[in-house]
Amino acid sequence: MILMKDIVRDGHSVLRAQAAKVEFPLTDEDKKLAAEMMTFLENSQNPEIAEKHQLRAGVGLAAPQVGVSKQMSAVLVPGGDDEEPVLKTVLINPTIIAHSVKNAALSEGEGCLSVDRDIPGYVPRHERITIRYQDFDGNILKLKLKDYPAIVCQHEIDHLHGILFYDHINSTNPFELPENTVLLE
């Protein structure tokens, strides 16, 4: 079981490295890692389990965040109370193949399990994206996302390329919104 002590923190070189493509067929080790990353997200969103194990809530976890430099991310965007998740998947070798001209940013900014400090500022990202990725069998799939799920996936895909969320924040004026950007509550 992945715990907070297993999450690599900001400053570790693996978070700034270009992750390697995942080879197919998946190894048992890759399958286990994917399952453990998803279990971490499920546990982190369960108040009782999260409190018991002192887990910070997360909606995404990339392999580099647990010290594995491979292009794989688990994403779990919850629905409302007792609803099915809006998005629950493991993205293997994901690539953004199309995106909107319009951008979006979360009004409260972004956070990251690998970054222990609060970094204020807007993180502009594409409002809509299309991702091409592979599933556990190596099949190539496409996923069209908008708003919050699109932001979550862009954050996770950035991790696979050595980019952290605060790299997108305007260093001179953190709360300046670029033209053509909407704020999401």
N, CA, C and O of each residue as an XYZ file, in Angstrom:
740
protein
N       0.839     -1.184      0.000
C       0.000      0.000      0.000
C       0.888      1.254      0.000
O       1.812      1.380      0.804
N       0.586      2.167     -0.914
C       1.336      3.421     -0.995
C       0.850      4.346      0.120
O      -0.351      4.548      0.298
N       1.803      4.904      0.865
C       1.511      5.861      1.922
C       2.203      7.183      1.586
O       2.975      7.252      0.630
N       1.933      8.225      2.363
C       2.546      9.527      2.092
C       4.068      9.449      2.127
O       4.736     10.174      1.391
N       4.629      8.582      2.970
C       6.093      8.457      3.041
C       6.680      7.928      1.731
O       7.875      8.082      1.479
N       5.836      7.298      0.890
C       6.298      6.745     -0.381
C       6.243      7.765     -1.522
O       6.774      7.524     -2.606
N       5.599      8.898     -1.268
C       5.462      9.928     -2.296
C       6.751     10.755     -2.339
O       7.186     11.303     -1.326
N       7.348     10.833     -3.526
C       8.577     11.603     -3.731
C       8.235     13.087     -3.630
O       7.243     13.545     -4.197
N       9.061     13.829     -2.906
C       8.804     15.248     -2.683
C       9.595     16.145     -3.626
O      10.635     15.775     -4.171
N       9.039     17.353     -3.789
C       9.643     18.397     -4.616
C      11.122     18.533     -4.266
O      11.486     18.581     -3.091
N      11.961     18.594     -5.279
C      13.404     18.669     -5.084
C      14.096     17.385     -5.505
O      15.297     17.386     -5.773
N      13.340     16.272     -5.568
C      13.909     14.995     -6.008
C      14.039     15.024     -7.532
O      13.134     15.487     -8.227
N      15.147     14.535     -8.041
C      15.427     14.612     -9.484
C      14.417     13.863    -10.356
O      14.208     14.254    -11.505
N      13.785     12.803     -9.851
C      12.836     12.033    -10.669
C      11.637     12.895    -11.082
O      11.017     12.645    -12.115
N      11.313     13.910    -10.272
C      10.175     14.772    -10.603
C      10.485     15.739    -11.741
O       9.576     16.332    -12.320
N      11.756     15.895    -12.057
C      12.150     16.808    -13.140
C      12.669     16.053    -14.369
O      13.156     16.670    -15.316
N      12.566     14.732    -14.353
C      13.071     13.914    -15.464
C      11.962     13.613    -16.474
O      10.780     13.573    -16.132
N      12.371     13.405    -17.710
C      11.457     12.926    -18.746
C      11.262     11.425    -18.500
O      12.220     10.654    -18.568
N      10.029     11.017    -18.217
C       9.757      9.607    -17.921
C       9.819      8.767    -19.198
O       9.512      9.248    -20.289
N      10.219      7.517    -19.042
C      10.332      6.587    -20.172
C       8.958      6.060    -20.574
O       8.059      5.922    -19.745
N       8.820      5.770    -21.860
C       7.580      5.133    -22.339
C       7.459      3.764    -21.685
O       8.458      3.098    -21.414
N       6.224      3.360    -21.439
C       5.955      2.038    -20.877
C       5.923      1.045    -22.038
O       5.262      1.275    -23.051
N       6.639     -0.051    -21.873
C       6.687     -1.098    -22.911
C       5.537     -2.090    -22.712
O       5.065     -2.308    -21.596
N       5.106     -2.678    -23.821
C       4.053     -3.702    -23.784
C       4.604     -5.017    -24.276
O       5.509     -5.013    -25.111
N       4.098     -6.162    -23.794
C       3.059     -6.252    -22.765
C       3.565     -5.744    -21.419
O       4.761     -5.775    -21.131
N       2.612     -5.272    -20.595
C       2.968     -4.758    -19.277
C       3.576     -5.855    -18.424
O       3.159     -7.012    -18.480
N       4.564     -5.475    -17.639
C       5.143     -6.429    -16.690
C       4.192     -6.536    -15.489
O       3.343     -5.669    -15.281
N       4.341     -7.584    -14.722
C       3.556     -7.711    -13.495
C       3.841     -6.532    -12.575
O       2.949     -6.055    -11.874
N       5.078     -6.068    -12.580
C       5.469     -4.923    -11.755
C       4.703     -3.659    -12.166
O       4.257     -2.895    -11.310
N       4.551     -3.440    -13.496
C       3.803     -2.277    -13.990
C       2.328     -2.376    -13.595
O       1.729     -1.388    -13.170
N       1.747     -3.566    -13.736
C       0.339     -3.760    -13.374
C       0.125     -3.507    -11.884
O      -0.855     -2.884    -11.476
N       1.062     -4.002    -11.087
C       0.968     -3.822     -9.627
C       1.076     -2.338     -9.279
O       0.320     -1.841     -8.443
N       2.006     -1.632     -9.910
C       2.171     -0.207     -9.662
C       0.889      0.554    -10.005
O       0.437      1.394     -9.227
N       0.307      0.262    -11.163
C      -0.931      0.935    -11.573
C      -2.043      0.693    -10.552
O      -2.758      1.620    -10.171
N      -2.182     -0.548    -10.116
C      -3.215     -0.885     -9.134
C      -2.958     -0.175     -7.804
O      -3.891      0.331     -7.181
N      -1.704     -0.135     -7.370
C      -1.378      0.525     -6.100
C      -1.595      2.032     -6.162
O      -2.015      2.640     -5.177
N      -1.311      2.640     -7.318
C      -1.538      4.079     -7.461
C      -3.035      4.384     -7.388
O      -3.437      5.355     -6.747
N      -3.865      3.560     -8.044
C      -5.318      3.775     -7.998
C      -5.838      3.538     -6.583
O      -6.693      4.283     -6.105
N      -5.331      2.509     -5.912
C      -5.751      2.240     -4.531
C      -5.401      3.414     -3.626
O      -6.188      3.774     -2.751
N      -4.229      4.017     -3.825
C      -3.865      5.194     -3.032
C      -4.918      6.281     -3.206
O      -5.373      6.866     -2.223
N      -5.317      6.561     -4.469
C      -6.299      7.619     -4.722
C      -7.631      7.284     -4.055
O      -8.249      8.150     -3.435
N      -8.079      6.031     -4.179
C      -9.331      5.612     -3.536
C      -9.240      5.801     -2.024
O     -10.149      6.358     -1.409
N      -8.152      5.341     -1.432
C      -7.968      5.461      0.013
C      -7.879      6.922      0.448
O      -8.418      7.296      1.490
N      -7.202      7.745     -0.348
C      -7.011      9.148      0.025
C      -8.324      9.922     -0.005
O      -8.459     10.949      0.661
N      -9.295      9.429     -0.780
C     -10.595     10.086     -0.877
C     -11.622      9.510      0.101
O     -12.750      9.996      0.183
N     -11.225      8.479      0.837
C     -12.100      7.881      1.852
C     -11.710      8.498      3.201
O     -10.618      8.231      3.701
N     -12.580      9.315      3.795
C     -12.197     10.043      5.019
C     -11.667      9.151      6.145
O     -10.705      9.527      6.814
N     -12.265      7.990      6.367
C     -11.824      7.111      7.460
C     -10.435      6.534      7.191
O      -9.560      6.568      8.057
N     -10.243      6.005      5.979
C      -8.941      5.411      5.624
C      -7.864      6.500      5.580
O      -6.746      6.298      6.054
N      -8.215      7.655      5.005
C      -7.252      8.757      4.894
C      -6.786      9.207      6.274
O      -5.598      9.451      6.488
N      -7.726      9.314      7.206
C      -7.349      9.743      8.557
C      -6.493      8.680      9.243
O      -5.490      9.000      9.882
N      -6.891      7.422      9.107
C      -6.155      6.333      9.744
C      -4.693      6.291      9.291
O      -3.790      6.080     10.099
N      -4.472      6.495      7.984
C      -3.122      6.386      7.418
C      -2.473      7.744      7.145
O      -1.393      7.810      6.559
N      -3.139      8.837      7.573
C      -2.607     10.196      7.378
C      -2.304     10.480      5.908
O      -1.210     10.928      5.564
N      -3.300     10.211      5.035
C      -3.136     10.433      3.602
C      -3.720     11.788      3.213
O      -4.802     12.158      3.668
N      -3.006     12.520      2.379
C      -3.575     13.729      1.783
C      -4.427     13.302      0.607
O      -4.045     12.417     -0.159
N      -5.579     13.933      0.465
C      -6.485     13.587     -0.631
C      -5.848     13.932     -1.971
O      -5.230     14.984     -2.134
N      -6.013     13.019     -2.926
C      -5.483     13.249     -4.262
C      -6.466     12.796     -5.319
O      -7.276     11.903     -5.075
N      -6.402     13.409     -6.499
C      -7.234     13.010     -7.636
C      -6.380     12.435     -8.763
O      -6.905     11.929     -9.755
N      -5.067     12.516     -8.602
C      -4.166     11.954     -9.604
C      -2.837     11.615     -8.962
O      -2.405     12.254     -8.004
N      -2.198     10.592     -9.512
C      -0.879     10.192     -9.025
C      -0.097      9.618    -10.201
O      -0.521      8.648    -10.829
N       1.046     10.229    -10.488
C       1.891      9.787    -11.599
C       3.016      8.908    -11.070
O       3.484      9.096     -9.946
N       3.446      7.953    -11.880
C       4.506      7.026    -11.479
C       5.760      7.743    -10.956
O       6.339      7.291     -9.968
N       6.204      8.856    -11.588
C       7.383      9.531    -11.042
C       7.206      9.991     -9.584
O       8.183     10.129     -8.847
N       5.964     10.223     -9.184
C       5.704     10.661     -7.810
C       5.954      9.559     -6.781
O       6.043      9.827     -5.584
N       6.064      8.323     -7.254
C       6.431      7.220     -6.355
C       7.804      6.666     -6.747
O       8.150      5.529     -6.428
N       8.573      7.502     -7.448
C       9.958      7.170     -7.752
C      10.176      6.286     -8.965
O      11.274      5.766     -9.160
N       9.136      6.107     -9.791
C       9.254      5.265    -10.983
C       9.133      6.161    -12.218
O       8.063      6.707    -12.489
N      10.214      6.309    -12.953
C      10.231      7.217    -14.103
C       9.656      6.545    -15.353
O      10.372      6.264    -16.314
N       8.353      6.298    -15.311
C       7.624      5.696    -16.441
C       6.371      6.523    -16.712
O       5.821      7.153    -15.809
N       5.929      6.511    -17.967
C       4.771      7.293    -18.374
C       3.460      6.576    -18.029
O       2.819      5.957    -18.877
N       3.097      6.685    -16.767
C       1.867      6.070    -16.286
C       1.303      6.936    -15.162
O       2.028      7.337    -14.252
N      -0.009      7.221    -15.234
C      -0.677      8.019    -14.206
C      -2.036      7.426    -13.896
O      -2.758      6.995    -14.795
N      -2.379      7.407    -12.617
C      -3.728      7.024    -12.193
C      -4.500      8.316    -11.950
O      -3.971      9.271    -11.382
N      -5.768      8.334    -12.389
C      -6.624      9.505    -12.222
C      -7.959      9.042    -11.648
O      -8.565      8.090    -12.140
N      -8.409      9.733    -10.597
C      -9.698      9.424     -9.975
C     -10.363     10.737     -9.579
O     -10.093     11.299     -8.517
N     -11.249     11.214    -10.472
C     -11.986     12.451    -10.220
C     -13.357     12.047     -9.680
O     -14.171     11.472    -10.403
N     -13.610     12.354     -8.392
C     -14.869     11.906     -7.790
C     -16.078     12.621     -8.362
O     -15.989     13.749     -8.846
N     -17.229     11.924     -8.294
C     -18.502     12.563     -8.626
C     -19.017     13.217     -7.354
O     -18.252     13.452     -6.419
N     -20.280     13.505     -7.319
C     -20.877     14.067     -6.099
C     -21.002     12.992     -5.045
O     -20.406     11.922     -5.169
N     -21.784     13.272     -3.996
C     -21.995     12.315     -2.913
C     -22.512     10.985     -3.441
O     -23.558     10.926     -4.088
N     -21.773      9.924     -3.160
C     -22.147      8.557     -3.535
C     -22.397      8.350     -5.025
O     -23.034      7.374     -5.420
N     -21.898      9.263     -5.850
C     -22.028      9.091     -7.297
C     -20.799      8.380     -7.825
O     -19.750      8.346     -7.181
N     -20.951      7.817     -9.003
C     -19.809      7.212     -9.681
C     -18.773      8.293     -9.962
O     -19.134      9.458    -10.133
N     -17.491      7.932    -10.012
C     -16.468      8.931    -10.344
C     -16.711      9.528    -11.733
O     -17.212      8.855    -12.635
N     -16.352     10.782    -11.882
C     -16.434     11.450    -13.178
C     -15.408     10.822    -14.129
O     -15.661     10.662    -15.323
N     -14.246     10.471    -13.569
C     -13.180      9.852    -14.356
C     -12.363      8.950    -13.446
O     -11.893      9.381    -12.392
N     -12.195      7.705    -13.851
C     -11.367      6.757    -13.107
C     -10.641      5.897    -14.131
O     -11.241      5.034    -14.772
N      -9.340      6.143    -14.279
C      -8.585      5.400    -15.280
C      -7.087      5.475    -14.987
O      -6.622      6.299    -14.200
N      -6.363      4.596    -15.642
C      -4.902      4.663    -15.632
C      -4.490      5.031    -17.054
O      -4.832      4.340    -18.013
N      -3.758      6.118    -17.168
C      -3.276      6.585    -18.467
C      -1.846      6.079    -18.652
O      -0.956      6.400    -17.863
N      -1.638      5.287    -19.701
C      -0.312      4.776    -20.005
C       0.162      5.420    -21.307
O      -0.542      5.391    -22.316
N       1.356      5.998    -21.273
C       1.929      6.712    -22.427
C       0.968      7.762    -22.990
O       0.759      7.816    -24.202
N       0.381      8.598    -22.126
C      -0.597      9.572    -22.622
C       0.048     10.741    -23.372
O       1.144     11.194    -23.041
N      -0.668     11.206    -24.385
C      -0.253     12.367    -25.168
C      -1.482     13.213    -25.439
O      -2.536     12.683    -25.793
N      -1.357     14.519    -25.277
C      -2.449     15.420    -25.648
C      -2.340     15.646    -27.145
O      -1.351     16.196    -27.629
N      -3.372     15.213    -27.883
C      -3.314     15.303    -29.349
C      -4.141     16.459    -29.902
O      -4.003     16.817    -31.072
N      -5.000     17.046    -29.067
C      -5.774     18.222    -29.474
C      -6.162     18.979    -28.215
O      -6.340     18.392    -27.147
N      -6.290     20.306    -28.362
C      -6.698     21.111    -27.216
C      -7.390     22.378    -27.682
O      -7.215     22.821    -28.816
N      -8.178     22.950    -26.787
C      -8.891     24.185    -27.085
C      -7.927     25.364    -27.070
O      -6.850     25.308    -26.477
N      -8.348     26.436    -27.743
C      -7.608     27.688    -27.689
C      -7.897     28.340    -26.341
O      -7.026     28.973    -25.744
N      -9.132     28.175    -25.870
C      -9.544     28.744    -24.587
C      -8.864     27.996    -23.442
O      -8.749     26.770    -23.468
N      -8.423     28.742    -22.451
C      -7.792     28.153    -21.272
C      -8.715     28.220    -20.072
O      -9.714     28.940    -20.075
N      -8.366     27.463    -19.051
C      -9.097     27.481    -17.786
C      -8.089     27.348    -16.661
O      -7.000     26.804    -16.844
N      -8.466     27.851    -15.496
C      -7.641     27.723    -14.304
C      -8.576     27.540    -13.113
O      -9.694     28.057    -13.106
N      -8.115     26.809    -12.119
C      -8.910     26.614    -10.910
C      -8.808     27.866    -10.041
O      -7.714     28.383     -9.816
N      -9.953     28.350     -9.554
C      -9.953     29.592     -8.769
C      -9.116     29.479     -7.506
O      -8.536     30.467     -7.056
N      -9.046     28.267     -6.922
C      -8.246     28.094     -5.696
C      -6.810     27.679     -5.999
O      -6.039     27.400     -5.081
N      -6.448     27.638     -7.270
C      -5.102     27.213     -7.646
C      -4.999     25.694     -7.617
O      -6.009     25.004     -7.474
N      -3.799     25.180     -7.749
C      -3.573     23.735     -7.742
C      -2.647     23.359     -6.597
O      -1.908     24.185     -6.062
N      -2.714     22.090     -6.244
C      -1.811     21.540     -5.252
C      -1.256     20.242     -5.801
O      -1.644     19.804     -6.884
N      -0.353     19.628     -5.061
C       0.282     18.409     -5.540
C       0.750     17.594     -4.343
O       1.274     18.145     -3.375
N       0.563     16.300     -4.411
C       1.006     15.416     -3.330
C       2.521     15.475     -3.127
O       3.016     15.179     -2.039
N       3.250     15.854     -4.165
C       4.710     15.940     -4.074
C       5.201     17.305     -3.602
O       6.394     17.490     -3.360
N       4.285     18.255     -3.473
C       4.660     19.611     -3.058
C       3.981     19.894     -1.721
O       2.759     20.029     -1.653
N       4.774     19.982     -0.668
C       4.237     20.127      0.686
C       3.851     21.552      1.062
O       3.235     21.772      2.105
N       4.204     22.507      0.232
C       3.870     23.886      0.578
C       2.763     24.412     -0.336
O       2.582     23.940     -1.458
N       2.032     25.397      0.173
C       0.986     26.038     -0.608
C       1.653     27.058     -1.525
O       2.400     27.918     -1.059
N       1.384     26.967     -2.827
C       1.950     27.923     -3.781
C       0.789     28.637     -4.458
O       0.161     28.089     -5.364
N       0.500     29.869     -4.016
C      -0.641     30.585     -4.564
C      -0.416     31.050     -5.996
O       0.703     31.358     -6.408
N      -1.513     31.090     -6.737
C      -1.472     31.585     -8.107
C      -2.320     30.731     -9.034
O      -2.621     29.573     -8.745
N      -2.695     31.331    -10.150
C      -3.484     30.609    -11.147
C      -2.571     29.781    -12.040
O      -1.478     30.210    -12.409
N      -3.042     28.588    -12.377
C      -2.304     27.669    -13.239
C      -3.115     27.521    -14.534
O      -3.997     26.665    -14.611
N      -2.826     28.347    -15.553
C      -3.597     28.261    -16.792
C      -3.308     26.970    -17.558
O      -2.159     26.584    -17.773
N      -4.397     26.325    -17.955
C      -4.298     25.085    -18.743
C      -5.366     25.125    -19.826
O      -6.229     26.003    -19.812
N      -5.317     24.186    -20.763
C      -6.333     24.127    -21.806
C      -7.673     23.734    -21.177
O      -7.742     22.846    -20.328
N      -8.730     24.416    -21.615
C     -10.062     24.116    -21.078
C     -10.553     22.736    -21.546
O     -11.209     22.015    -20.794
N     -10.229     22.382    -22.785
C     -10.627     21.085    -23.356
C      -9.406     20.412    -23.972
O      -8.562     21.064    -24.587
N      -9.330     19.100    -23.797
C      -8.223     18.349    -24.397
C      -8.721     17.005    -24.925
O      -9.748     16.486    -24.488
N      -7.977     16.466    -25.863
C      -8.160     15.081    -26.298
C      -6.836     14.378    -26.029
O      -5.778     14.820    -26.477
N      -6.918     13.276    -25.290
C      -5.735     12.501    -24.923
C      -5.741     11.180    -25.677
O      -6.771     10.512    -25.777
N      -4.582     10.811    -26.206
C      -4.399      9.465    -26.745
C      -3.528      8.739    -25.733
O      -2.488      9.249    -25.316
N      -3.963      7.532    -25.338
C      -3.208      6.762    -24.343
C      -3.433      5.278    -24.586
O      -4.216      4.887    -25.451
N      -2.740      4.465    -23.817
C      -2.893      3.021    -23.939
C      -3.496      2.450    -22.666
O      -3.282      2.964    -21.568
N      -4.262      1.362    -22.843
C      -4.817      0.667    -21.689
C      -3.880     -0.482    -21.308
O      -2.791     -0.611    -21.866
N      -4.305     -1.305    -20.368
C      -3.448     -2.386    -19.863
C      -3.072     -3.405    -20.941
O      -2.047     -4.078    -20.836
N      -3.907     -3.515    -21.979
C      -3.624     -4.472    -23.043
C      -2.841     -3.846    -24.197
O      -2.524     -4.518    -25.178
N      -2.534     -2.559    -24.072
C      -1.793     -1.883    -25.144
C      -2.683     -1.261    -26.193
O      -2.187     -0.652    -27.141
N      -4.018     -1.403    -26.042
C      -4.936     -0.783    -26.995
C      -4.800      0.732    -26.919
O      -4.627      1.294    -25.837
N      -4.880      1.390    -28.074
C      -4.801      2.845    -28.121
C      -6.216      3.402    -28.008
O      -7.102      3.059    -28.792
N      -6.406      4.265    -27.018
C      -7.716      4.862    -26.750
C      -7.608      6.376    -26.819
O      -6.524      6.946    -26.702
N      -8.767      7.020    -27.015
C      -8.834      8.478    -26.986
C      -9.843      8.885    -25.932
O     -10.845      8.206    -25.705
N      -9.557     10.003    -25.297
C     -10.408     10.501    -24.234
C     -10.544     12.005    -24.417
O      -9.547     12.724    -24.483
N     -11.807     12.487    -24.500
C     -12.058     13.928    -24.614
C     -12.521     14.418    -23.252
O     -13.447     13.865    -22.659
N     -11.866     15.457    -22.768
C     -12.164     15.984    -21.435
C     -12.284     17.498    -21.479
O     -11.729     18.163    -22.353
N     -13.030     18.028    -20.505
C     -13.111     19.477    -20.377
C     -13.142     19.849    -18.899
O     -13.431     19.020    -18.036
N     -12.844     21.090    -18.638
C     -12.890     21.665    -17.304
C     -12.027     20.896    -16.294
O     -10.875     20.576    -16.588
N     -12.573     20.598    -15.107
C     -11.756     20.020    -14.034
C     -11.052     18.712    -14.421
O      -9.850     18.593    -14.186
N     -11.750     17.726    -15.005
C     -11.043     16.493    -15.401
C      -9.898     16.763    -16.392
O      -8.866     16.095    -16.342
N     -10.082     17.731    -17.280
C      -9.017     18.081    -18.238
C      -7.817     18.672    -17.497
O      -6.670     18.374    -17.829
N      -8.086     19.508    -16.495
C      -7.005     20.118    -15.711
C      -6.242     19.045    -14.945
O      -5.011     19.051    -14.919
N      -6.972     18.123    -14.321
C      -6.332     17.036    -13.560
C      -5.400     16.233    -14.472
O      -4.258     15.957    -14.105
N      -5.883     15.864    -15.648
C      -5.065     15.043    -16.555
C      -3.852     15.812    -17.072
O      -2.781     15.227    -17.238
N      -4.001     17.111    -17.329
C      -2.843     17.898    -17.767
C      -1.796     17.970    -16.658
O      -0.596     17.906    -16.928
N      -2.248     18.102    -15.417
C      -1.330     18.114    -14.269
C      -0.548     16.803    -14.208
O       0.667     16.806    -14.011
N      -1.257     15.678    -14.378
C      -0.607     14.364    -14.300
C       0.324     14.123    -15.484
O       1.414     13.579    -15.308
N      -0.089     14.519    -16.680
C       0.761     14.350    -17.862
C       2.024     15.202    -17.722
O       3.104     14.781    -18.135
N       1.893     16.392    -17.143
C       3.076     17.226    -16.887
C       4.107     16.466    -16.055
O       5.307     16.551    -16.318
N       3.634     15.715    -15.042
C       4.560     14.959    -14.197
C       5.427     14.003    -15.015
O       6.565     13.719    -14.640
N       4.898     13.513    -16.115
C       5.629     12.550    -16.941
C       6.720     13.226    -17.775
O       7.562     12.567    -18.385
N       6.678     14.558    -17.781
C       7.651     15.325    -18.571
C       8.482     16.261    -17.688
O       9.108     17.198    -18.184
N       8.484     16.003    -16.391
C       9.330     16.782    -15.487
C       8.832     18.180    -15.185
O       9.612     19.055    -14.808
N       7.524     18.395    -15.352
C       6.934     19.722    -15.133
C       6.055     19.668    -13.885
O       5.270     18.736    -13.712
N       6.190     20.667    -13.021
C       5.341     20.776    -11.840
C       4.368     21.931    -12.028
O       4.643     22.868    -12.779
N       3.225     21.862    -11.341
C       2.155     22.835    -11.565
C       2.615     24.283    -11.420
O       2.177     25.153    -12.172
N       3.492     24.542    -10.460
C       3.882     25.934    -10.227
C       4.762     26.505    -11.338
O       4.987     27.714    -11.390
N       5.260     25.639    -12.231
C       6.009     26.122    -13.394
C       5.115     26.961    -14.312
O       5.614     27.780    -15.084
N       3.785     26.756    -14.230
C       2.832     27.479    -15.086
C       2.361     28.801    -14.470
O       1.717     29.601    -15.148
N       2.676     29.035    -13.198
C       2.211     30.246    -12.523
C       3.075     31.432    -12.952
O       4.301     31.333    -13.001
N       2.423     32.553    -13.263
C       3.117     33.779    -13.647
C       3.956     34.249    -12.458
O       3.409     34.595    -11.411
N       5.268     34.261    -12.614
C       6.158     34.559    -11.489
C       6.083     36.017    -11.030
O       6.338     36.299     -9.859
N       5.742     36.943    -11.918
C       5.670     38.347    -11.519
C       4.288     38.726    -10.989
O       4.176     39.601    -10.130
N       3.238     38.080    -11.489
C       1.876     38.366    -11.014
C       1.097     37.053    -10.984
O       0.402     36.729    -11.947
N       1.202     36.289     -9.886
C       0.622     34.942     -9.814
C      -0.886     34.872    -10.059
O      -1.402     33.831    -10.467
N      -1.599     35.993     -9.806
C      -3.054     35.966     -9.986
C      -3.511     36.710    -11.233
O      -4.678     37.082    -11.358
N      -2.571     36.922    -12.153
C      -2.946     37.514    -13.433
C      -3.409     36.375    -14.346
O      -2.709     35.380    -14.533
N      -4.601     36.551    -14.904
C      -5.120     35.533    -15.817
C      -4.726     35.883    -17.239
O      -4.974     37.000    -17.692
N      -4.123     34.952    -17.941
C      -3.822     35.202    -19.353
C      -5.117     35.454    -20.124
O      -6.191     35.002    -19.726
N      -4.997     36.172    -21.217
C      -6.151     36.430    -22.073
C      -6.784     35.094    -22.477
O      -6.090     34.091    -22.646
N      -8.102     35.097    -22.628
C      -8.831     33.914    -23.095
C      -8.799     32.772    -22.069
O      -8.786     31.600    -22.445
N      -8.786     33.117    -20.764
C      -8.769     32.109    -19.713
C      -9.957     32.313    -18.774
O     -10.206     33.428    -18.316
N     -10.682     31.246    -18.493
C     -11.814     31.297    -17.556
C     -11.399     30.685    -16.228
O     -10.552     29.794    -16.181
N     -11.999     31.167    -15.157
C     -11.754     30.627    -13.825
C     -12.826     29.596    -13.505
O     -14.018     29.859    -13.668
N     -12.405     28.431    -13.051
C     -13.347     27.397    -12.647
C     -13.430     27.373    -11.124
O     -12.411     27.357    -10.434
N     -14.644     27.371    -10.618
C     -14.855     27.335     -9.150
C     -14.691     25.922     -8.637
O     -14.828     25.681     -7.438
